[in-house]
């Protein structure tokens, strides 16, 4: 067996803890218990006791991801709550150290993105906005930090740049809301759940309707036609056929309005600014009308009610 000092050196070399290196599972009264106590102190704002536990964790488990990461979170909470700069800087130091130990992490909800965001939030709390924004821009894969960058820049004299990031985040919010809507609709298996999904759709439609400038259309308009059709589908399932007709009529009018002058750009969206963004793509259908028709036909349980209405309006137009 190697000597203890050699094990410590090896653990330090490989950026891990001694117990992880030798495959030893600590008893419940050690690391897991200390972490539970630390979280309890953090949640109860018992910072004096928590500080003692944090110090013990770092002394005993300096190369344990769990110990370093959760201690960083404790100091962040303490620094934020008590406006203590020293604790906030300590949290940054520990979060940065945890990145080097990330290979030990087994929690899928913790990763480099969330850790870097915590570091930046700490820097912003310290008034280090420029450094925080630079860090976010370096790691802004797929615009994941657009909202935070835009919000931070909004408090500086870089208003134009802030607006560009905020607008991109605004578009992403709309996309997330649409995904949320379809998610809740597809999980609504009881009448009560379907009613709640319908209420959610109404709120999301209200938001989406306000995104496009009056008298114009955008890719959002096409999405609205699709969501209105989903509302009609839900209403038929709930036995509310008259209400379903109202929704479907709105879907028909919205789809016709979009198809008359389709626009997949973003220039008609409120707050549009900066360089033109790429046109939007969707899987709704080649046109808004065809997208609605496909949805109606694919849902055989409600098609007998919805399709005759749709065909009637189409014949009126012809």
Secondary structure by P-SEA (a helix, b strand, c coil): cccaaaaaaaaaaaccccccccccccccccaaaaaaaaaaaaaacaaaaaaaaaaaaaaaccccaaaaaaaaaaaaaaaaaaccaaaaaaaaaaaaaaaaaccccccccccaaaaaaaaaaaaaaacaaaaaaaaaaaccccccaaaaaaaaaccccaaaaaaaaaaaaaaaaaaaaaaaaaaaaaacccaaaaaaaaaaaaaaaaaaaaccccccccaaaaaaaaaaaaaaaaaaaacaaaaaaaaaaaaaaaaaaaaacccccccccccccccccccccccccccaaaaaaaaaaaacccccccaaaaaaaaaaac
